[in-house]
Amino acid sequence: MKWKIAKWWLIGFLALLWALWVGGGYMPAQANSTYQDTFKIGGDVVVAESQTVNDAFVIGGDLTVQPGAIVQGDAFAIGGNLRLEDNAQVAGDAFAVGGQVIRSESAVVNGSEFTVLENFGGMFDRFGVLGTLYLGNVAIWAVTFVVAAIAGCLLLLLLPGHVDAIAAAVQARPFMSLVYGIGGFIGLIVLTVLVSGSVVGAIVIPLANIAILLTWLLGGISMSVWLGRRLRARQPDARFQHFWLGLFLLFVISLIPIAGGLLVSLITLFGFGATLLSRFGVQTANTLPIGLDRLEHQPE
């Protein structure tokens, strides 16, 4: 099999592994031999009297922590109420989304206690749990794309050459763009582990997160241009048209339940890596060292 064909299979495989690894970080923790996590979608959950659990989490129902029960982590309910009865203890945070936190005077919450969208509890009854979560996800993506649209117009006016250089790097070096994208996130994780809990970490970690966010934004804007350019190849200089077309396509993809957000994240991961690879658009695709990926430029 020729490298030009095998390359895309390899890129897809690496992207899939990355998606599975990141997605796995959001899966509920497994119960251990002593205490367990309580998790349920659709229906009420009760932490029985004098029972001890790690975390208690319910979507589309009420969560009740009965007298003497202990939640060693967080207790939260989405689309329902959180009830803490006499002498119930929550070591972490206690919060409700689309519901209320109803706490007895003798109940103890060591962390934060708050409610979100308390007056929108009827949405869960009208649209269901999954429907409400989907609408919330659409709202978040809509705000994200509005921010990206404003930032994209400014960058195309102020730094059009840098955006073009990053888009060209994705086109010329997709494999290395993916590698740099994954490597950038691994580097952030390693940095966080090394300096967390220290005075240096209190300064470096927020700055690193801001840098990652801005880099991701620049990469996402460049990917929008790249996508639009692929769809409108006959108009190579219509930079703004390419940007709006690519951005609209990404937004439509984000509307696909579950898989949409994952696909958008994977697509923009290439832009994030290409931004690092091209040194934020300072290096063009033609000036990138050939040693980074010699197979990429082997003849057919």
C-alpha positions in Angstrom: 0.0 0.0 0.0 1.4 3.4 -1.0 2.2 5.9 1.8 -0.3 8.5 0.5 -3.1 6.0 1.1 -1.7 4.5 4.3 -1.2 8.0 5.7 -4.9 8.7 6.0 -5.6 5.3 7.6 -2.9 6.1 10.2 -4.2 9.6 10.8 -7.7 8.3 11.3 -6.5 5.5 13.7 -4.5 8.0 15.8 -7.4 10.4 15.9 -9.8 7.5 17.0 -7.4 6.5 19.8 -7.2 10.1 21.0 -11.0 10.4 21.0 -11.4 7.2 23.0 -8.7 8.3 25.5 -10.3 11.7 26.0 -13.8 10.3 26.1 -12.8 7.7 28.6 -11.9 10.5 31.0 -15.5 11.4 31.3 -16.8 8.0 32.1 -18.2 7.3 35.6 -15.6 5.9 38.0 -15.8 2.2 38.8 -16.9 1.2 42.3 -14.1 0.0 44.6 -14.2 -2.8 47.1 -15.2 -0.4 50.0 -17.4 2.3 48.7 -19.2 2.8 45.4 -20.3 5.6 43.1 -24.1 6.1 42.7 -25.1 7.1 39.2 -28.4 6.9 37.4 -30.0 8.4 34.3 -33.8 8.7 34.4 -35.4 8.1 37.8 -34.7 8.9 41.5 -31.7 7.9 43.5 -31.7 7.3 47.3 -28.5 7.0 49.4 -29.9 4.9 52.2 -29.6 5.7 55.9 -26.1 5.2 57.3 -24.7 4.2 53.8 -21.4 5.7 52.5 -20.7 6.3 48.8 -18.0 8.1 46.9 -20.1 10.3 44.6 -23.9 10.5 44.0 -25.0 11.7 40.6 -28.5 11.5 39.0 -29.8 12.9 35.7 -33.6 13.3 35.3 -34.6 12.6 38.8 -34.3 13.5 42.5 -31.3 12.6 44.7 -32.1 12.0 48.3 -29.4 11.5 51.0 -31.1 10.0 53.9 -30.3 10.5 57.6 -26.7 9.6 58.6 -25.7 8.8 55.0 -22.3 10.0 53.8 -21.2 11.1 50.4 -17.5 11.3 50.4 -17.3 13.2 47.1 -19.9 15.4 45.3 -23.7 15.1 45.3 -25.5 16.6 42.3 -28.7 16.3 40.4 -29.5 17.4 36.9 -33.2 17.9 36.2 -34.3 17.2 39.7 -33.9 18.2 43.4 -31.1 17.3 45.8 -32.5 16.5 49.3 -30.2 16.3 52.2 -32.0 14.9 55.3 -31.0 15.0 59.0 -27.3 14.5 59.7 -26.6 13.7 56.0 -23.0 14.6 55.1 -21.5 15.6 51.8 -17.7 16.0 51.9 -17.6 17.7 48.5 -20.0 20.0 46.6 -23.8 19.8 46.6 -25.6 21.3 43.6 -28.6 20.9 41.4 -29.2 21.9 37.8 -32.8 22.6 37.0 -33.8 21.9 40.5 -33.3 22.9 44.2 -31.0 21.9 47.0 -33.3 21.1 49.9 -31.1 20.8 53.0 -32.0 19.9 56.6 -30.5 22.2 59.2 -28.4 19.3 60.6 -27.1 18.3 57.2 -23.4 19.1 56.5 -21.9 20.2 53.2 -18.2 20.8 53.4 -17.8 22.1 49.9 -19.9 24.6 47.9 -23.7 24.5 47.7 -25.5 26.1 44.8 -28.2 25.7 42.1 -28.1 26.4 38.4 -31.2 27.2 36.2 -33.5 26.6 39.1 -36.4 28.2 37.3 -35.9 26.1 34.2 -36.8 22.8 35.8 -39.9 22.6 33.5 -37.7 22.1 30.5 -36.7 18.7 31.7 -40.4 17.8 31.9 -41.2 19.2 28.5 -38.2 18.0 26.5 -37.0 15.2 28.6 -33.5 14.7 30.1 -31.7 14.0 26.8 -33.6 16.7 24.9 -32.7 19.3 27.5 -29.1 18.3 27.6 -29.0 18.5 23.8 -30.5 22.0 23.8 -27.9 23.0 26.4 -25.2 21.6 24.3 -26.5 23.5 21.2 -26.5 26.7 23.2 -22.9 26.2 24.3 -21.8 25.5 20.8 -23.7 28.5 19.5 -21.9 30.8 21.9 -18.6 29.2 21.0 -19.1 29.8 17.3 -20.2 33.4 17.8 -17.0 34.0 19.7 -15.0 32.2 16.9 -16.8 34.2 14.2 -15.9 37.6 15.9 -12.3 36.4 16.5 -12.0 35.0 13.0 -13.0 38.2 11.3 -10.4 40.2 13.4 -7.7 37.7 12.7 -8.4 37.6 9.0 -8.2 41.4 8.9 -5.1 41.7 11.1 -3.1 38.5 10.5 -4.3 36.9 7.2 -0.9 35.5 6.4 -0.6 33.7 9.6 -4.1 32.1 9.2 -3.2 31.1 5.6 0.1 29.6 6.8 -1.6 27.4 9.4 -4.2 26.3 6.9 -1.5 25.4 4.4 0.4 23.5 7.1 -2.7 21.3 7.7 -3.0 20.7 4.0 0.7 19.8 3.6 1.4 18.0 6.9 -1.8 16.5 8.3 0.0 13.7 10.0 2.4 16.0 11.9 -0.4 18.4 12.7 -2.2 15.6 14.5 1.0 14.6 16.3 1.7 18.1 17.4 -1.9 18.6 18.6 -1.8 15.5 20.7 1.7 16.3 21.9 0.6 19.8 23.0 -2.1 18.4 25.2 0.2 15.8 26.7 2.7 18.6 27.4 0.0 20.6 29.2 -0.9 17.6 31.3 2.7 16.9 32.2 3.3 20.6 33.1 0.2 20.6 35.3 1.3 17.5 37.2 4.8 18.9 37.7 3.9 22.3 39.0 0.5 21.8 40.6 0.2 22.7 44.2 3.2 25.1 44.1 3.5 28.9 43.9 4.9 28.5 40.4 1.9 26.4 39.4 -0.6 29.0 40.6 0.9 31.4 38.1 2.0 29.0 35.3 -1.1 26.8 35.0 -3.6 29.6 34.4 -1.3 31.2 31.8 -0.7 27.8 30.1 -4.5 27.2 29.9 -5.1 30.7 28.4 -2.3 30.0 25.9 -3.8 26.6 24.9 -7.3 28.3 24.6 -5.9 31.0 22.3 -3.9 28.5 20.3 -7.0 26.3 19.9 -9.0 29.3 18.8 -6.5 30.3 16.1 -6.3 26.7 15.0 -10.0 26.4 14.8 -10.3 29.5 12.7 -7.6 28.3 10.4 -9.4 24.9 10.0 -12.6 26.8 9.0 -10.6 28.5 6.3 -9.1 25.2 5.2 -12.5 23.5 5.1 -14.0 26.3 3.1 -11.1 26.3 0.7 -11.6 22.6 0.1 -15.2 23.2 -0.7 -14.6 26.3 -2.9 -11.3 25.3 -4.6 -12.2 27.5 -7.6 -11.9 30.6 -5.5 -8.6 30.3 -3.7 -8.4 34.0 -2.7 -11.9 34.3 -1.2 -10.6 34.1 2.4 -13.6 35.4 4.2 -16.0 33.3 2.2 -13.9 30.2 3.0 -14.0 31.1 6.7 -17.7 31.6 6.9 -18.4 28.4 4.9 -16.1 26.3 7.0 -17.4 27.8 10.2 -21.0 27.1 9.2 -20.1 23.5 8.3 -18.4 23.0 11.7 -21.5 24.4 13.4 -23.8 22.0 11.5 -21.6 19.1 12.4 -21.8 20.1 16.1 -25.6 19.8 16.0 -25.2 16.0 15.6 -26.0 14.5 19.0 -22.9 13.2 20.9 -20.8 12.5 17.8 -21.0 16.1 16.5 -19.0 17.6 19.3 -16.4 14.9 19.1 -16.0 15.4 15.4 -15.6 19.1 15.7 -13.0 18.6 18.5 -11.1 16.2 16.3 -11.1 18.5 13.3 -10.0 21.5 15.3 -7.3 19.3 16.9 -5.5 19.3 13.5 -5.7 23.1 13.5 -4.3 23.3 17.0 -1.4 21.1 16.0 -0.8 22.9 12.8 -0.6 26.2 14.8 2.2 24.7 16.9 3.9 23.1 13.9 4.0 26.4 12.0 4.9 28.4 15.1 1.6 30.3 15.0 1.8 30.9 11.3 5.4 32.2 11.2 6.6 29.3 9.1 4.9 28.5 5.9 4.3 25.0 4.6 7.2 25.3 2.2 9.7 26.3 4.9 8.8 23.5 7.4 11.8 21.1 7.7 11.4 18.1 5.5 12.9 15.9 8.2 9.7 16.2 10.2 8.0 13.8 7.9 10.0 12.6 4.9 7.4 10.0 3.8 4.9 12.9 3.3 6.8 14.1 0.3 7.8 10.8 -1.3 6.8 10.5 -4.9 3.8 8.4 -5.8 
